[in-house]
Amino acid sequence: MRNSVEVTSTVVAGVALVACGSERADPCDAATFDEQACQDAIAKGGYYWGGDWYPMNYSHPYPYYYDGYCGYVANGGAVVVAPAGSYSPSGAVERGGFGAAGGVHGGGEGAGE
């Protein structure tokens, strides 16, 4: 029973730290796993957190970190989701879209016809 209390306390503390932005979250760590950010971090040798670059040397290929994440979750581990945009170079929210093409298709000439 004591181990589950310790794990819960650790997860709650991790959630608070990540939510407040006071501690960076490695996207390949099981408790803060982010699939796309982890793949990018391995490929680029590091990751952005809050707009700052953190070089990292990942000693294993992506499947190793993914399997660790899956095992962590299967054993009851809680994953802390980083705020949107945390892993971007600017630290700002990145939004998907169509760029300039969206404006053309969204309501140009003849849109009301």
PLY file of the C-alpha trace (Angstrom):
ply
format ascii 1.0
element vertex 113
property float x
property float y
property float z
element edge 112
property int vertex1
property int vertex2
end_header
0.00 0.00 0.00
2.81 2.38 0.76
4.23 2.10 -2.77
0.94 3.22 -4.33
0.84 6.25 -2.03
4.39 7.18 -3.03
3.60 6.77 -6.73
0.44 8.86 -6.39
2.32 11.59 -4.56
5.02 11.60 -7.21
2.50 11.80 -10.04
0.58 14.61 -8.36
3.81 16.54 -7.82
4.76 15.95 -11.46
1.39 17.21 -12.67
1.77 20.37 -10.61
5.29 21.04 -11.88
4.46 20.48 -15.53
1.24 22.47 -15.33
3.02 25.43 -13.78
5.85 25.23 -16.30
8.49 25.22 -13.57
10.10 22.00 -14.73
10.57 20.72 -18.24
9.12 17.40 -19.27
11.19 14.99 -21.38
8.83 13.80 -24.13
10.40 10.31 -24.05
10.01 9.80 -20.30
7.19 7.34 -19.55
5.38 9.71 -17.16
5.42 12.63 -19.63
5.45 10.70 -22.90
4.48 12.55 -26.08
4.64 10.37 -29.19
5.45 12.99 -31.83
7.70 15.07 -29.59
9.65 11.95 -28.56
10.20 10.91 -32.18
11.37 14.43 -32.99
13.64 14.57 -29.93
15.36 11.32 -30.86
15.80 12.41 -34.48
17.08 15.88 -33.56
19.11 15.01 -30.46
17.01 17.06 -28.07
13.76 18.93 -27.66
12.28 22.34 -27.07
10.48 23.05 -23.83
8.84 26.40 -23.36
10.81 27.81 -26.29
14.23 26.73 -24.96
16.34 23.97 -26.56
17.49 21.06 -24.37
20.02 18.78 -26.07
19.59 15.13 -25.16
21.44 11.99 -26.11
18.85 9.23 -26.47
20.67 5.92 -26.36
17.82 3.82 -27.74
15.53 3.95 -30.78
11.94 5.19 -30.44
10.31 1.76 -29.84
12.29 1.41 -26.59
10.73 4.59 -25.15
7.27 3.74 -26.49
7.42 0.27 -24.92
8.52 1.84 -21.63
5.54 4.19 -21.79
3.13 1.31 -22.55
4.49 -0.71 -19.63
4.25 2.27 -17.33
0.59 2.85 -18.24
-0.22 -0.88 -18.06
1.10 -0.92 -14.50
-1.17 1.97 -13.49
1.17 4.88 -14.16
-0.45 8.22 -14.86
0.82 10.25 -17.79
1.14 14.01 -17.44
0.15 15.77 -20.65
2.29 18.81 -21.39
0.48 22.06 -22.16
-0.10 22.71 -25.86
2.93 24.19 -27.57
5.40 23.19 -24.86
7.60 21.30 -27.33
7.61 24.00 -30.01
10.60 26.29 -30.64
8.61 29.39 -29.67
6.82 27.78 -26.73
3.58 29.04 -28.28
0.59 27.00 -29.30
0.97 25.60 -32.79
-2.25 25.43 -34.75
-2.87 23.27 -37.79
-4.45 24.75 -40.84
-4.28 25.36 -44.51
-2.15 28.49 -44.47
-2.82 30.87 -47.32
-4.84 28.24 -49.17
-7.43 28.22 -46.35
-8.23 31.85 -46.99
-8.73 31.25 -50.68
-11.05 28.29 -50.17
-12.79 29.71 -47.12
-14.74 32.50 -48.73
-13.40 34.06 -51.86
-15.36 35.23 -54.86
-18.54 33.31 -55.41
-18.68 31.98 -51.87
-22.28 33.05 -51.42
-23.53 31.85 -54.79
0 1
1 2
2 3
3 4
4 5
5 6
6 7
7 8
8 9
9 10
10 11
11 12
12 13
13 14
14 15
15 16
16 17
17 18
18 19
19 20
20 21
21 22
22 23
23 24
24 25
25 26
26 27
27 28
28 29
29 30
30 31
31 32
32 33
33 34
34 35
35 36
36 37
37 38
38 39
39 40
40 41
41 42
42 43
43 44
44 45
45 46
46 47
47 48
48 49
49 50
50 51
51 52
52 53
53 54
54 55
55 56
56 57
57 58
58 59
59 60
60 61
61 62
62 63
63 64
64 65
65 66
66 67
67 68
68 69
69 70
70 71
71 72
72 73
73 74
74 75
75 76
76 77
77 78
78 79
79 80
80 81
81 82
82 83
83 84
84 85
85 86
86 87
87 88
88 89
89 90
90 91
91 92
92 93
93 94
94 95
95 96
96 97
97 98
98 99
99 100
100 101
101 102
102 103
103 104
104 105
105 106
106 107
107 108
108 109
109 110
110 111
111 112
